[in-house]
Amino acid sequence: MPDVLERAGVASVGDLAELRGIRECLHWFTREKQWINEQHLHLCRIPAPTFLETQRAEWFAAQFRAFGCQVEIDPAGNVIAFLEPDAGEGTLVALTAHLDTVLAPRNRDDVTVGPDGRLHGPGVSDNGAGLAALLAIARALQSSTRIEGRRRSLVLIANVGEEGEGNLNGMRHLFRPAGLASRIEAWVVLDGPATDHITGQALASQRFELLFSGPGGHSWSDHGMGNPVHAISRAITLFLDQVNSGSNGASPRCSYNFGLIEGGASINSIPVQARAKLDLRSECQVRVEELAAQVRAAVERVLEQENERAVGGRLTAKVREIGSRPGGRLPEDSRLLKFVQAVDQHLGIRSHLDCSSTDANIPLSLGLAAISIGAGGQGGGAHTGQEWYSPEGRDLGLKRILLTLALLLRDAGDAGADE
């Protein structure tokens, strides 16, 4: 481990932490806990459901400007902030957190603080924790002495479109031809709370909408017509039976979830349409594609069966892809990985490598240096009405983030590249 740290100009993470600018930031995290908690509460009260992040994005841009950052909101809606006025040229390290949430508060009172200091409400953990950390890192760095030995600049990104059918659109926009990503050598993605994991493997996924359509009719006088609800129910059952009978605990791991089913207008009407939305995930891209093929085969088989038994009113069916997240893996000898592991050792954090679906999927799928980590504190109930976040231990997560960034910013080689 010391060899890789020498490339960042230090013999140990302890020596790094004693550099003036870094030491000031570490003290700032402890001193300004209340300010961080207040910003966390405020940002979570600004609704930002996927595709409707504008209000929260504008608030973030205003905060970054108040800190003295150079800020822009790009055409996708991402907030991009540079700490230094000379960051317009040269290579970058990116620190990102997604703006959007699965559920959104309907009013301010939907996000509350309990007597124990815990936040309760939609998005307080995922990704209120990551966004609060993004603000804290920016404020601490702008309030402290410039990091010594910096070889590249830091860019802060509050991006859109991470959750659900957002399909990582904010991150994808950064990777458009000649986009900002062409200058970024390493990516640190903040997603959720905790400090116990390092996500260096991107969980591949595909999402589909299944749609059955027919002429509809009266439940009595038109009985026997093709029924889209019956058909989509059979297709789901057929797919699940086939997948479950063939799994037997097989590796690689995979998951499949029909998260939404809808159709019909009344109990005594044959529906005109029925649709379902399906999420497929696996540690292996090939396995996701195999599952997708099984979905299409199940729909085709059920359509054939339903039209054979119908007395009239043939059905049609479509399977439409509505999202795809590519897989990828950070090499075990990556300097980015060694940097964060060295920081964890210094801070006494027992972290483990894991596989998950985050904004890091995009750079990882392209063979770039990227990780996703938690922002400290503890949380639970993500994507539900019972979501919560406790700031206890948040400063440990912030110190972890800052020290990792400092190593990347001082790295003498291609930041995050393999040994």
C-alpha positions as CSV (number, residue, x, y, z in Angstrom):
1,M,0.0,0.0,0.0
2,P,2.8,2.6,0.7
3,D,4.0,2.3,-2.9
4,V,0.7,3.5,-4.3
5,L,0.5,6.3,-1.8
6,E,3.9,7.5,-2.8
7,R,2.4,8.3,-6.2
8,A,0.3,10.8,-4.3
9,G,3.3,12.3,-2.6
10,V,2.7,10.8,0.9
11,A,4.1,7.9,2.9
12,S,0.8,7.3,4.7
13,V,-2.8,8.5,4.9
14,G,-2.0,9.8,8.3
15,D,0.7,12.1,6.8
16,L,-1.9,13.2,4.2
17,A,-4.4,14.1,6.9
18,E,-1.8,16.4,8.5
19,L,-1.4,18.6,5.5
20,R,-2.7,22.1,6.3
21,G,-5.6,22.3,3.9
22,I,-6.8,18.8,4.5
23,R,-6.5,19.1,8.2
24,E,-8.7,22.2,8.1
25,C,-11.4,20.4,6.2
26,L,-11.4,17.5,8.6
27,H,-11.9,19.8,11.5
28,W,-14.6,21.7,9.5
29,F,-16.7,18.5,9.2
30,T,-16.8,18.1,13.0
31,R,-17.3,21.8,13.7
32,E,-20.1,22.3,11.2
33,K,-22.3,19.3,11.9
34,Q,-25.4,21.4,12.6
35,W,-25.0,23.3,9.4
36,I,-24.7,20.1,7.4
37,N,-27.8,18.7,9.1
38,E,-29.8,21.9,8.3
39,Q,-28.8,21.7,4.6
40,H,-29.8,18.1,4.5
41,L,-33.2,18.8,5.8
42,H,-33.7,21.8,3.5
43,L,-32.7,20.0,0.3
44,C,-34.9,17.0,1.1
45,R,-37.9,19.3,1.4
46,I,-37.5,20.4,-2.2
47,P,-39.3,17.7,-4.3
48,A,-37.2,16.1,-7.0
49,P,-38.9,13.1,-8.5
50,T,-37.2,11.6,-11.6
51,F,-37.7,13.9,-14.6
52,L,-38.8,16.8,-12.3
53,E,-35.5,17.7,-10.6
54,T,-35.4,21.4,-11.8
55,Q,-36.4,23.1,-8.5
56,R,-33.8,21.2,-6.5
57,A,-31.1,21.7,-9.2
58,E,-31.6,25.4,-9.2
59,W,-31.3,25.5,-5.4
60,F,-28.1,23.5,-5.6
61,A,-26.7,25.8,-8.2
62,A,-27.4,28.8,-5.9
63,Q,-25.6,27.1,-3.0
64,F,-22.5,26.3,-5.1
65,R,-22.4,29.9,-6.3
66,A,-22.7,31.2,-2.8
67,F,-19.6,29.1,-1.9
68,G,-17.7,30.8,-4.8
69,C,-17.9,28.0,-7.3
70,Q,-18.2,28.4,-11.1
71,V,-21.6,26.8,-11.8
72,E,-23.6,25.8,-14.8
73,I,-26.7,23.7,-15.4
74,D,-26.3,21.6,-18.5
75,P,-29.0,20.8,-21.1
76,A,-29.8,17.5,-19.3
77,G,-30.4,19.4,-16.0
78,N,-27.1,18.4,-14.2
79,V,-25.6,20.9,-11.9
80,I,-21.8,21.2,-12.6
81,A,-19.6,23.2,-10.2
82,F,-15.9,23.9,-10.3
83,L,-14.1,25.0,-7.2
84,E,-11.2,26.8,-8.9
85,P,-11.4,29.5,-11.5
86,D,-8.6,27.7,-13.5
87,A,-10.6,24.4,-13.7
88,G,-11.7,25.2,-17.3
89,E,-8.6,23.4,-18.6
90,G,-6.8,20.2,-17.7
91,T,-7.9,16.8,-16.2
92,L,-10.5,16.4,-13.5
93,V,-11.7,14.2,-10.7
94,A,-15.5,14.0,-10.4
95,L,-17.5,13.8,-7.2
96,T,-21.2,13.2,-8.0
97,A,-24.5,12.6,-6.3
98,H,-27.9,12.2,-7.9
99,L,-30.7,14.8,-7.4
100,D,-33.7,12.6,-8.0
101,T,-35.8,10.5,-5.7
102,V,-38.2,7.6,-6.2
103,L,-40.8,9.3,-3.9
104,A,-41.2,13.0,-3.4
105,P,-42.6,15.1,-0.5
106,R,-46.0,16.6,-1.2
107,N,-45.3,19.4,1.3
108,R,-42.6,20.4,3.8
109,D,-44.1,18.5,6.7
110,D,-43.6,15.2,4.8
111,V,-39.9,15.5,5.8
112,T,-39.3,15.8,9.6
113,V,-36.6,15.6,12.2
114,G,-37.3,13.3,15.2
115,P,-36.3,13.9,18.9
116,D,-33.2,11.7,18.3
117,G,-32.0,13.8,15.3
118,R,-33.2,11.3,12.7
119,L,-34.7,12.6,9.4
120,H,-37.8,10.9,8.2
121,G,-39.4,11.3,4.8
122,P,-39.0,10.5,1.1
123,G,-35.4,10.7,-0.2
124,V,-33.7,11.5,3.1
125,S,-31.4,8.6,2.8
126,D,-31.4,8.0,-1.0
127,N,-30.1,10.4,-2.0
128,G,-30.3,13.1,0.6
129,A,-27.2,11.6,2.3
130,G,-25.1,11.9,-0.9
131,L,-26.3,15.4,-1.7
132,A,-25.7,16.7,1.8
133,A,-22.2,15.3,1.5
134,L,-21.7,17.0,-1.8
135,L,-22.5,20.3,-0.3
136,A,-20.4,19.7,2.8
137,I,-17.3,18.8,0.7
138,A,-17.8,21.9,-1.5
139,R,-18.2,24.2,1.6
140,A,-15.3,22.7,3.5
141,L,-12.9,23.0,0.6
142,Q,-13.9,26.6,-0.2
143,S,-13.5,27.5,3.5
144,S,-10.0,26.0,3.8
145,T,-6.5,26.4,2.5
146,R,-6.0,24.9,-1.0
147,I,-4.9,21.3,-1.1
148,E,-1.1,21.1,-1.5
149,G,0.4,19.2,-4.4
150,R,-2.8,19.1,-6.5
151,R,-2.2,17.9,-10.0
152,R,-5.8,18.0,-11.2
153,S,-9.0,19.8,-10.4
154,L,-12.2,18.7,-8.7
155,V,-15.6,19.0,-10.4
156,L,-18.8,18.5,-8.3
157,I,-21.9,17.2,-10.1
158,A,-25.4,16.9,-8.8
159,N,-26.9,14.9,-11.6
160,V,-30.4,14.0,-12.8
161,G,-32.1,10.8,-13.9
162,E,-30.5,8.1,-11.7
163,E,-33.7,6.5,-10.3
164,G,-36.3,4.3,-12.0
165,E,-36.9,5.1,-15.7
166,G,-34.4,8.0,-15.5
167,N,-32.1,5.3,-17.0
168,L,-29.0,7.2,-15.8
169,N,-29.8,9.9,-18.3
170,G,-27.9,12.6,-16.5
171,M,-24.7,10.6,-16.3
172,R,-25.1,9.5,-20.0
173,H,-25.3,13.1,-21.0
174,L,-21.9,13.8,-19.5
175,F,-20.5,11.1,-21.8
176,R,-21.9,12.5,-25.0
177,P,-19.2,13.2,-27.7
178,A,-16.8,16.0,-26.5
179,G,-18.7,16.2,-23.2
180,L,-17.3,16.9,-19.8
181,A,-16.5,13.2,-19.2
182,S,-13.7,13.3,-21.7
183,R,-11.6,15.3,-19.1
184,I,-12.5,13.2,-16.1
185,E,-10.0,10.6,-15.0
186,A,-11.7,9.2,-11.9
187,W,-15.3,9.2,-10.6
188,V,-16.4,9.0,-7.0
189,V,-20.2,8.6,-6.8
190,L,-22.0,9.3,-3.5
191,D,-25.2,7.2,-3.2
192,G,-27.0,6.8,0.1
193,P,-25.5,6.5,3.6
194,A,-23.0,4.2,5.5
195,T,-19.3,3.6,5.0
196,D,-19.3,-0.2,4.9
197,H,-19.1,-0.8,1.1
198,I,-17.1,0.1,-2.0
199,T,-19.2,-0.5,-5.1
200,G,-16.6,-1.3,-7.8
201,Q,-18.8,-3.7,-9.9
202,A,-21.8,-2.4,-11.9
203,L,-24.9,-4.5,-11.7
204,A,-26.3,-4.9,-15.2
205,S,-30.0,-4.4,-15.7
206,Q,-32.7,-4.0,-18.3
207,R,-36.2,-2.8,-17.9
208,F,-39.2,-3.5,-20.0
209,E,-42.8,-2.6,-20.5
210,L,-45.1,-5.5,-21.6
211,L,-48.3,-4.3,-23.4
212,F,-51.3,-6.4,-24.4
213,S,-54.1,-4.8,-26.4
214,G,-57.5,-5.8,-27.7
215,P,-60.9,-4.5,-28.7
216,G,-62.4,-4.7,-25.2
217,G,-66.1,-5.2,-24.6
218,H,-68.9,-6.1,-22.1
219,S,-68.0,-8.7,-19.5
220,W,-71.2,-10.7,-20.3
221,S,-72.3,-10.1,-23.9
222,D,-68.7,-10.1,-25.2
223,H,-67.4,-12.9,-23.1
224,G,-64.8,-14.9,-24.9
225,M,-63.1,-11.9,-26.5
226,G,-59.4,-11.7,-26.0
227,N,-58.7,-10.2,-22.6
228,P,-55.4,-8.3,-22.1
229,V,-55.4,-8.6,-18.3
230,H,-55.8,-12.4,-18.6
231,A,-53.1,-12.5,-21.2
232,I,-50.5,-10.4,-19.3
233,S,-51.2,-12.4,-16.1
234,R,-50.5,-15.6,-18.0
235,A,-47.3,-14.2,-19.5
236,I,-46.0,-13.1,-16.1
237,T,-46.8,-16.6,-14.6
238,L,-45.2,-18.4,-17.6
239,F,-42.0,-16.3,-17.3
240,L,-41.7,-16.8,-13.6
241,D,-42.4,-20.6,-13.8
242,Q,-39.7,-20.9,-16.5
243,V,-37.1,-18.9,-14.6
244,N,-37.7,-20.5,-11.2
245,S,-37.6,-24.0,-12.6
246,G,-34.2,-23.3,-14.3
247,S,-32.4,-21.4,-11.5
248,N,-31.6,-23.9,-8.8
249,G,-29.4,-21.4,-7.1
250,A,-27.3,-21.0,-10.2
251,S,-24.6,-18.4,-10.5
252,P,-24.3,-15.6,-11.5
253,R,-26.9,-14.1,-9.3
254,C,-29.9,-12.4,-10.9
255,S,-33.2,-10.8,-10.0
256,Y,-36.5,-10.1,-11.7
257,N,-39.3,-7.9,-10.5
258,F,-42.7,-7.0,-11.9
259,G,-43.1,-3.7,-10.1
260,L,-46.2,-2.3,-11.8
261,I,-49.3,-3.9,-13.4
262,E,-52.2,-1.9,-14.7
263,G,-55.2,-2.2,-17.0
264,G,-58.9,-2.0,-17.4
265,A,-61.6,0.6,-16.7
266,S,-64.3,-1.3,-14.7
267,I,-65.1,-4.6,-13.2
268,N,-67.7,-5.4,-15.9
269,S,-65.6,-4.3,-18.9
270,I,-63.2,-6.4,-20.9
271,P,-60.0,-4.2,-20.8
272,V,-58.7,-2.6,-24.0
273,Q,-55.1,-2.7,-22.7
274,A,-53.0,-4.1,-19.9
275,R,-49.4,-3.3,-19.2
276,A,-46.7,-4.4,-16.8
277,K,-43.2,-3.1,-16.0
278,L,-40.4,-5.4,-15.3
279,D,-36.9,-4.9,-13.9
280,L,-34.2,-7.5,-14.7
281,R,-30.8,-7.5,-13.0
282,S,-27.7,-9.7,-12.8
283,E,-24.0,-9.6,-12.0
284,C,-23.5,-10.8,-15.6
285,Q,-24.7,-8.9,-18.7
286,V,-25.2,-12.1,-20.7
287,R,-27.5,-13.4,-18.0
288,V,-29.7,-10.3,-18.3
289,E,-29.9,-10.8,-22.0
290,E,-31.0,-14.4,-21.5
291,L,-33.7,-13.3,-19.1
292,A,-34.9,-10.7,-21.6
293,A,-35.1,-13.4,-24.3
294,Q,-37.3,-15.5,-21.9
295,V,-39.6,-12.5,-21.4
296,R,-40.1,-12.1,-25.1
297,A,-40.7,-15.8,-25.6
298,A,-43.3,-15.9,-22.8
299,V,-45.2,-13.0,-24.3
300,E,-45.2,-14.6,-27.8
301,R,-46.3,-18.0,-26.5
302,V,-49.2,-16.5,-24.4
303,L,-50.3,-14.3,-27.3
304,E,-50.6,-17.3,-29.5
305,Q,-52.5,-19.3,-26.9
306,E,-54.9,-16.5,-26.1
307,N,-55.7,-15.9,-29.7
308,E,-56.3,-19.6,-30.3
309,R,-58.9,-19.7,-27.5
310,A,-60.6,-16.4,-28.1
311,V,-64.0,-16.4,-29.9
312,G,-63.3,-13.0,-31.4
313,G,-61.3,-9.9,-31.0
314,R,-57.7,-10.9,-31.4
315,L,-55.0,-9.5,-29.1
316,T,-51.7,-7.9,-30.0
317,A,-48.6,-7.6,-27.8
318,K,-45.5,-5.6,-27.6
319,V,-42.4,-5.8,-25.4
320,R,-40.6,-2.4,-25.2
321,E,-37.3,-1.7,-23.5
322,I,-37.6,1.3,-21.3
323,G,-34.2,1.2,-19.6
324,S,-30.8,-0.5,-19.8
325,R,-27.9,-0.2,-17.4
326,P,-24.6,-1.7,-18.6
327,G,-22.4,-3.8,-16.3
328,G,-18.7,-3.4,-15.7
329,R,-16.0,-3.9,-13.0
330,L,-13.2,-1.9,-11.6
331,P,-9.9,-4.0,-11.7
332,E,-8.7,-5.1,-8.3
333,D,-5.3,-3.5,-8.9
334,S,-6.9,-0.1,-9.7
335,R,-5.2,2.8,-7.8
336,L,-8.6,4.3,-7.1
337,L,-9.6,1.1,-5.2
338,K,-6.2,1.0,-3.4
339,F,-6.6,4.7,-2.4
340,V,-10.0,4.2,-0.8
341,Q,-8.9,1.0,0.9
342,A,-5.9,2.8,2.3
343,V,-8.2,5.5,3.6
344,D,-10.5,2.9,5.2
345,Q,-7.6,1.3,6.9
346,H,-6.5,4.6,8.3
347,L,-10.0,5.5,9.6
348,G,-10.6,2.0,11.0
349,I,-13.5,1.3,8.5
350,R,-14.1,-2.3,7.7
351,S,-15.5,-2.1,4.1
352,H,-16.2,-4.7,1.6
353,L,-16.5,-4.7,-2.2
354,D,-20.0,-5.1,-3.6
355,C,-22.0,-5.0,-6.8
356,S,-24.8,-2.6,-7.3
357,S,-26.6,-0.4,-9.8
358,T,-25.6,3.2,-9.5
359,D,-24.4,6.2,-11.7
360,A,-21.0,4.5,-11.6
361,N,-22.4,1.9,-14.1
362,I,-21.7,4.2,-17.0
363,P,-18.0,4.9,-16.4
364,L,-17.4,1.4,-15.2
365,S,-19.0,-0.1,-18.4
366,L,-16.5,2.0,-20.4
367,G,-13.5,0.7,-18.5
368,L,-13.0,3.9,-16.5
369,A,-12.0,4.3,-12.9
370,A,-15.1,4.7,-10.8
371,I,-16.6,3.7,-7.5
372,S,-19.8,4.3,-5.6
373,I,-19.7,4.8,-1.8
374,G,-22.0,5.8,1.0
375,A,-21.8,9.3,2.5
376,G,-21.7,8.3,6.1
377,G,-24.4,8.1,8.8
378,Q,-27.0,5.4,8.7
379,G,-30.3,5.0,6.9
380,G,-33.1,2.6,5.8
381,G,-36.4,2.3,4.1
382,A,-35.2,3.6,0.8
383,H,-37.9,3.9,-1.9
384,T,-40.6,3.6,0.7
385,G,-42.8,5.9,2.8
386,Q,-40.8,4.9,5.9
387,E,-37.4,6.2,4.7
388,W,-35.1,7.5,7.5
389,Y,-31.6,8.8,8.0
390,S,-29.5,9.2,11.1
391,P,-26.5,11.7,10.9
392,E,-24.6,9.9,13.7
393,G,-21.2,9.0,12.2
394,R,-21.7,11.3,9.1
395,D,-18.4,13.0,9.8
396,L,-16.5,9.7,9.3
397,G,-18.0,9.3,5.9
398,L,-17.1,12.9,5.0
399,K,-13.5,12.4,6.1
400,R,-13.4,9.2,4.0
401,I,-14.6,11.1,0.9
402,L,-12.2,14.0,1.4
403,L,-9.1,11.9,1.9
404,T,-9.9,9.7,-1.1
405,L,-10.4,12.8,-3.2
406,A,-7.1,14.3,-2.0
407,L,-5.2,11.2,-3.0
408,L,-6.8,11.3,-6.5
409,L,-6.1,15.0,-6.9
410,R,-2.4,14.6,-6.0
411,D,-1.9,11.3,-7.9
412,A,1.2,11.6,-10.2
413,G,-0.1,9.2,-12.8
414,D,-3.4,8.9,-14.7
415,A,-5.8,9.2,-11.8
416,G,-7.3,5.9,-10.8
417,A,-5.5,3.9,-13.5
418,D,-4.3,0.4,-13.0
419,E,-0.9,-0.3,-11.6
